[in-house]
Amino acid sequence: MRNPPDVTLPVAEFASGEDLARAGAEFIAERARRAVAARGEFTLAVSGGRGPRRTWEVLATLDVPWRDVTIFQVDERVAPRGDDERNLTQLSQSLASRAPRVVAMPVDDPDLALAARRYGALLPVHLDLVHLGLGPDGHTASLVPGDPVLDVADQPVAATGEYQGRRRMTLTFAGLERAEEIVWIVSGEDTRAALRRLVDGDATIPAGRVRRERSWVLTDLAGL
């Protein structure tokens, strides 16, 4: 997909990783309260990795209408349920005190392609908010440079090739288009160059192909 050249990506910088985690959690909580007040529900899709774990821990302490929240996964590693490599494991542990409704990606299904289509059918037409991270190589979700999944345009969810020793299931660019808003939460000095490219609108990295309208970047990297 192509982003209009005049659409900027707003960036908010925070002084520390803890400040960033709190800002991310408060951003999500505010959107949840607003959506539930307006429509009675809030749909959120969250990315994996260990980076956002503190954000989920802080979110668990905030005023969120959890009964009306449904959480989907942006991506997931193919690993057994309960495995530390599973994004679901990290998310469930961090939000254990709130026990939200989480619609888990069925990565333990032996037919990943069929499982991806099944998960895609569960996604709402519109997701209120999608949380994304950013890798040093410019990947987001599990949309990794060079993977054939980058070219999947007719399905919102697809299985990837192997990356860092694991296959994944991920929202495709078509799936990410369902987001009413996107919040990028980016930390780590090793992501600085990729974040600069994202902000500059470099569509040669996967993250740069995600639409920029109603998208926000929160980061603890100063001086961008």
C-alpha positions as CSV (number, residue, x, y, z in Angstrom):
1,M,0.0,0.0,0.0
2,R,1.1,3.6,-0.6
3,N,0.8,6.4,2.0
4,P,0.0,9.9,0.8
5,P,3.2,11.9,0.9
6,D,1.7,14.7,3.0
7,V,0.6,12.4,5.9
8,T,2.9,12.8,8.8
9,L,3.3,10.3,11.6
10,P,3.1,12.1,15.0
11,V,5.8,11.1,17.4
12,A,5.7,11.5,21.2
13,E,9.0,11.0,23.0
14,F,9.3,9.9,26.7
15,A,12.2,10.1,29.0
16,S,12.4,6.4,30.1
17,G,11.1,3.0,29.3
18,E,8.8,3.2,32.4
19,D,7.3,6.5,31.2
20,L,6.8,5.0,27.8
21,A,5.0,1.9,29.2
22,R,2.7,4.2,31.2
23,A,2.0,6.4,28.3
24,G,1.1,3.4,26.1
25,A,-1.1,1.9,28.8
26,E,-2.9,5.2,29.3
27,F,-3.4,5.7,25.6
28,I,-5.0,2.3,25.3
29,A,-7.2,2.8,28.5
30,E,-8.5,6.1,27.2
31,R,-9.5,4.7,23.9
32,A,-11.2,1.8,25.6
33,R,-13.2,4.0,27.9
34,R,-14.2,6.2,24.9
35,A,-15.2,3.3,22.7
36,V,-17.3,1.6,25.4
37,A,-19.0,4.9,26.3
38,A,-19.9,5.4,22.6
39,R,-20.7,1.8,21.4
40,G,-20.6,-0.5,24.4
41,E,-17.5,-2.4,23.3
42,F,-13.8,-2.0,22.5
43,T,-11.7,-4.2,20.2
44,L,-8.0,-4.2,20.5
45,A,-5.3,-6.1,18.6
46,V,-1.9,-6.4,20.3
47,S,1.5,-7.3,19.0
48,G,3.8,-9.7,20.7
49,G,7.4,-9.8,21.9
50,R,8.8,-9.0,25.3
51,G,8.9,-5.2,24.7
52,P,5.3,-4.4,25.5
53,R,5.0,-6.6,28.6
54,R,5.4,-3.6,31.0
55,T,2.7,-1.8,29.1
56,W,0.3,-4.6,29.8
57,E,1.3,-4.7,33.4
58,V,0.5,-1.0,33.8
59,L,-2.7,-1.4,31.8
60,A,-3.9,-4.0,34.3
61,T,-3.8,-1.3,37.1
62,L,-5.8,1.3,35.2
63,D,-9.5,2.1,34.9
64,V,-10.5,0.0,31.9
65,P,-14.1,-1.4,31.3
66,W,-12.7,-4.9,30.9
67,R,-16.1,-6.6,30.6
68,D,-16.6,-4.9,27.3
69,V,-13.0,-5.4,25.9
70,T,-12.0,-8.0,23.4
71,I,-8.3,-8.5,22.6
72,F,-7.1,-10.0,19.4
73,Q,-3.6,-10.9,18.5
74,V,-1.6,-9.1,15.8
75,D,0.9,-12.0,15.6
76,E,1.9,-15.2,17.3
77,R,4.8,-17.7,17.2
78,V,4.1,-21.3,16.3
79,A,4.7,-22.9,19.7
80,P,2.7,-25.0,22.2
81,R,0.2,-23.2,24.4
82,G,1.9,-22.0,27.6
83,D,5.3,-21.9,26.0
84,D,7.3,-18.8,27.0
85,E,7.8,-18.0,23.3
86,R,4.1,-17.6,22.8
87,N,3.0,-14.0,22.8
88,L,-0.2,-15.2,24.4
89,T,1.7,-16.4,27.4
90,Q,3.2,-13.0,28.1
91,L,-0.1,-11.2,27.6
92,S,-2.0,-13.6,29.8
93,Q,0.5,-13.4,32.6
94,S,0.6,-9.6,32.5
95,L,-3.2,-9.1,32.5
96,A,-4.0,-12.1,34.8
97,S,-5.6,-10.0,37.4
98,R,-8.1,-8.6,34.9
99,A,-8.8,-11.8,32.9
100,P,-9.8,-10.1,29.7
101,R,-11.4,-11.8,26.8
102,V,-8.5,-12.8,24.5
103,V,-9.2,-14.4,21.1
104,A,-6.0,-16.4,20.6
105,M,-4.5,-17.2,17.3
106,P,-4.8,-21.0,16.7
107,V,-1.1,-21.6,16.0
108,D,-1.2,-25.2,17.4
109,D,-3.4,-26.2,14.5
110,P,-1.4,-28.5,12.1
111,D,-2.9,-26.7,9.1
112,L,-1.7,-23.2,9.6
113,A,-3.1,-21.8,6.4
114,L,-6.6,-23.0,7.3
115,A,-6.2,-21.8,10.9
116,A,-5.2,-18.4,9.6
117,R,-8.3,-18.2,7.5
118,R,-10.4,-19.3,10.4
119,Y,-8.9,-16.6,12.6
120,G,-9.4,-14.0,9.9
121,A,-13.1,-14.8,9.9
122,L,-13.3,-14.0,13.6
123,L,-11.8,-10.5,13.2
124,P,-14.3,-7.7,13.3
125,V,-14.6,-5.5,10.2
126,H,-13.2,-2.7,12.3
127,L,-10.7,-2.9,15.1
128,D,-10.9,0.1,17.4
129,L,-7.1,0.1,18.0
130,V,-4.1,-1.9,16.8
131,H,-0.9,-1.9,18.8
132,L,2.3,-2.4,16.7
133,G,6.0,-2.7,17.6
134,L,9.0,-2.3,15.4
135,G,12.1,-4.5,14.8
136,P,15.6,-3.3,13.9
137,D,15.1,-4.8,10.4
138,G,12.0,-2.7,9.9
139,H,9.5,-5.5,10.4
140,T,6.2,-5.0,12.3
141,A,3.7,-7.6,13.4
142,S,5.4,-10.6,11.8
143,L,5.6,-8.9,8.4
144,V,9.3,-9.5,7.9
145,P,11.5,-8.3,5.0
146,G,11.5,-10.8,2.1
147,D,8.7,-13.1,3.5
148,P,6.0,-14.0,0.9
149,V,3.3,-13.0,3.5
150,L,4.1,-9.3,2.5
151,D,2.3,-10.0,-0.8
152,V,-0.9,-11.5,0.7
153,A,-3.6,-9.0,-0.2
154,D,-6.8,-11.2,-0.1
155,Q,-6.7,-12.4,3.5
156,P,-6.5,-10.4,6.8
157,V,-4.5,-13.2,8.5
158,A,-1.8,-15.5,7.1
159,A,1.0,-17.9,8.1
160,T,4.6,-16.8,7.5
161,G,7.8,-18.6,6.7
162,E,10.4,-19.2,9.4
163,Y,11.9,-16.2,11.2
164,Q,14.3,-16.5,14.1
165,G,13.6,-20.2,14.4
166,R,9.8,-20.0,14.4
167,R,7.0,-19.7,11.9
168,R,4.4,-17.2,12.8
169,M,0.8,-16.2,12.2
170,T,0.2,-12.6,11.5
171,L,-2.2,-9.9,10.5
172,T,-1.4,-9.0,6.9
173,F,-1.4,-5.4,5.6
174,A,-5.0,-6.0,4.6
175,G,-5.7,-7.0,8.2
176,L,-4.0,-3.9,9.6
177,E,-6.2,-1.8,7.3
178,R,-9.1,-2.7,9.6
179,A,-7.7,-0.5,12.4
180,E,-9.6,2.6,13.2
181,E,-6.4,3.8,15.0
182,I,-2.8,2.5,15.3
183,V,-0.4,3.1,18.1
184,W,3.2,2.2,17.6
185,I,5.1,1.7,20.9
186,V,8.8,1.6,20.1
187,S,11.8,1.2,22.5
188,G,15.4,0.1,22.2
189,E,18.4,1.9,20.7
190,D,18.7,-0.9,18.1
191,T,15.4,0.2,16.6
192,R,16.4,3.9,16.1
193,A,17.4,3.6,12.4
194,A,14.2,1.6,11.6
195,L,12.1,4.2,13.5
196,R,13.7,7.0,11.6
197,R,12.8,5.2,8.3
198,L,9.3,4.6,9.5
199,V,8.7,8.3,10.4
200,D,10.3,9.3,7.1
201,G,7.8,7.1,5.2
202,D,10.3,4.7,3.8
203,A,8.1,2.1,2.1
204,T,11.0,-0.2,1.4
205,I,10.7,-1.6,5.0
206,P,7.5,-3.5,5.9
207,A,6.6,-1.0,8.7
208,G,6.7,1.8,6.2
209,R,3.9,0.2,4.2
210,V,1.4,0.4,7.1
211,R,-1.0,3.3,6.6
212,R,-0.2,6.5,8.5
213,E,-3.6,8.1,8.9
214,R,-4.8,8.0,12.5
215,S,-1.6,6.5,13.6
216,W,0.7,7.5,16.5
217,V,4.2,6.7,17.6
218,L,5.2,6.6,21.3
219,T,8.9,6.0,22.0
220,D,11.6,6.5,24.6
221,L,14.2,7.3,21.8
222,A,15.0,11.0,22.0
223,G,16.1,13.2,19.1
224,L,14.2,11.8,16.2
